[in-house]
């Protein structure tokens, strides 16, 4: 599962946590995805069974970041937002450097403050469950 559609998200059980994750590929590029099982998904990326996958020729991959969401639609929204972030902004996120994330925002609508949506509804914190 590379990404959940809105239809799939609506059919995810309410109790199921969805995780947005960022992988670092062997060529040092980043891949952003969403899943309900981070360990399984990272293993799938490293197995390389899908030859059309972005990560197929960029293995091995390693997990750099993940966050859990109780609401699958919020997870999808956050995944889309992260895909638009610069490399430097993603790296500031990995470090938990919120001041740098704010400084690197292209506009103020992209600024993430830990106590504002979607972070105010997070179930887990960085790397606790990932």
Secondary structure, DSSP 8 states (H G I E B T S, - for coil): -----HHHHHTS-TT--EEEEEEE-TTS-EEEEEES-HHHHHHHHHHT--TTSTTGGG-S-EEEEEEEESSHHHHHHHHHHHHTS-HHHHHHHHHT-HHHHHHH-SSGGG---TTSTTGGGBSS-TTT--
